[in-house]
Amino acid sequence: MPVWERPEPQPRAVAVPLSRAKIAATAIRLADAHGLDGLSVRKIAKELGVGPMRLYDYVLNRSELLDLMVDAVYAQIAEAGQHAQWRATVLAIVHRTRDAALAHEWFSDLLGGRPHLGPHALAVGESTAAALSQAPGVRSIDDLQRALGALNAFIIGALRREVTERRTTRSTGTDEAAFQASLGPYLTRVLETGRYPTVARLVIEGAHLNAEETFNHNLTTILDGITSHPHN
């Protein structure tokens, strides 16, 4: 039986009361500090001041623990709520998803695999799908599936790229601007050969946006595409 359908163990008169929410919150704090690789039931139990075996009354394995953690983050995203216009609802959900992924970098590592089916994840999925179903270019269930697929692919790719860049900056001590500057002379020489004229235009004439501006610009492109009528 999935963790979502198993009742919580009955409260006991113990020095340290537990709940799935408390376990998930502690796991999230540890993952925020040390990443998923440093996460274990033993470490969570130590942080809570209980024996590891007590946690198995609440979660059967690490996979269930990750499910609880992910759904706790989706609870934050779900606070975006519903808005009068479909686009405003989608924008609010996507921006809260980005905020959550930057606050909990491990979250992006768990996106893109099998669907998350916790109650808050399903609520976010329902809100997103319901909003997109009202977009002018979405006329059928096939249109809705394509719209959701395009939006989700953008979100996952954009967030993973941004989180990866943040991690690289920390591990190397060099941010993206410094990295680009270090390769500037090489890139100039290569582009001056004339072999890459379109790349040269992008580098020289293109807008150089920060991470948030890039995210918003590309999100607008995706939503504009969803709004337009599909081509056969």
C-alpha positions, 0 to 999 in steps of 0.5 A, spaced: 500 500 500 502 506 498 505 511 503 499 516 501 494 510 503 497 507 509 495 511 516 500 514 520 502 510 526 498 511 533 501 517 537 505 514 543 507 516 550 514 517 548 520 522 549 520 524 542 513 524 538 514 523 531 510 524 524 511 523 517 511 531 516 516 531 522 520 526 518 520 529 512 521 536 514 528 534 518 530 530 511 529 536 507 533 540 512 539 535 511 538 534 504 538 542 503 545 542 507 548 536 504 544 534 498 541 527 497 547 523 497 548 525 504 541 523 506 540 516 510 535 514 515 540 513 520 542 520 519 535 523 520 534 519 526 540 521 529 537 529 528 531 527 531 534 524 537 531 517 536 533 510 534 533 508 526 528 503 527 522 508 529 522 511 522 521 505 519 514 505 522 512 511 518 516 510 512 518 503 509 524 505 505 528 511 502 524 511 496 518 513 500 522 518 504 523 521 498 516 521 496 514 525 502 520 530 501 518 531 494 510 532 496 512 537 502 515 541 497 509 541 492 505 543 498 509 550 498 508 550 490 501 549 491 500 555 495 500 559 488 493 558 488 488 559 482 488 566 478 482 569 474 486 568 468 489 561 465 496 564 464 496 568 471 495 561 474 501 557 470 506 563 471 504 563 479 505 555 479 512 555 475 515 561 478 513 558 485 516 551 482 523 555 480 523 558 487 522 551 490 528 548 486 533 554 488 531 553 495 531 546 495 536 544 490 535 536 490 528 537 488 530 538 481 534 532 481 528 528 482 524 531 477 523 528 470 523 521 472 516 517 474 510 522 476 510 524 483 503 522 485 503 525 492 496 529 494 500 536 493 503 534 487 497 531 484 494 538 486 499 542 483 498 537 477 491 538 477 491 546 477 496 546 471 492 542 467 486 545 468 489 552 467 492 550 460 486 547 458 483 554 458 489 556 453 486 558 446 490 553 442 488 548 447 482 544 444 482 537 445 486 532 450 491 531 445 493 539 445 493 539 453 498 533 453 502 536 448 502 543 452 503 539 458 509 536 455 512 542 452 511 546 459 514 540 463 520 539 459 522 546 459 521 547 467 525 541 468 531 543 463 531 550 465 531 548 473 536 543 472 541 547 468 540 553 473 541 548 479 547 545 475 550 552 474 550 554 481 553 548 484 559 549 479 560 556 481 560 553 488 565 547 486 570 551 482 569 558 485 568 561 478 561 564 476 558 563 469 561 570 467 568 569 469 568 562 466 565 566 459 571 571 460 576 566 461 574 563 454 573 570 451 580 571 447 579 563 444 572 565 442 573 571 439 579 568 435 574 562 433 568 566 431 573 571 427 574 565 422 567 566 419 566 558 420 560 560 425 556 566 423 550 564 426 553 563 433 557 569 432 551 573 431 548 570 437 554 572 441 555 579 439 548 581 438 544 577 442 541 579 449 545 577 455 540 576 460 541 573 467 538 566 470 531 569 472 531 573 466 532 568 461 527 563 465 522 568 464 523 570 457 523 562 455 517 561 459 514 567 455 516 563 449 513 557 451 506 560 453 506 564 447 506 557 443 501 554 447 496 560 446 497 559 438 493 555 434 497 548 433 499 547 426 498 540 422 
